[in-house]
Amino acid sequence: MSRYGGGEPRTTTAQSTRPQLGEFSSVVCFKAVIVGVEDTLGTDGAAVVFTRAGKVRGHNLATELGVAGSNVPVEEIAPLLNSDIGRNGTRLAAVVRSYQAGNDIVIETQDTVCSAGEAAGSDRKCTFTLGAVWGAPEAITGEMYLGEQTESVLRGGTSDKFVFSPL
């Protein structure tokens, strides 16, 4: 179960800055930020910004969960991440599976905030989610990876699949 208490808004210092609304915001507002930054920096520039921001979030998340440097088995990464960014956490994405494929780490997500509201066939990429699930295994293993999104629910995949290859 999430440390956030079964999907209830968590109590943190961030909440004290928003006593009426708590710390959660809408998918609509988050998507407006993405589109606005893309409009300002272009798709590629925005992808760099959101992926890096996600990586910072992922590194911090692993530290907050107490697993940074722990080398937990790859199969345990999905439930750890899901407890914090899934349904009972911040609801960024449902992290449904993590596994080793040769030397690569693969993490599969569904219901990502990045894909929300997008039409089938959209070329939208899950840059922030990619970064978040990229930063966590780097912090957990102490290794560096090259990350990429290889499948998308928007383009016929059963998940948004992220593959991390060792550098």
Disulfide bonds with the S-S distance in Angstrom:
none
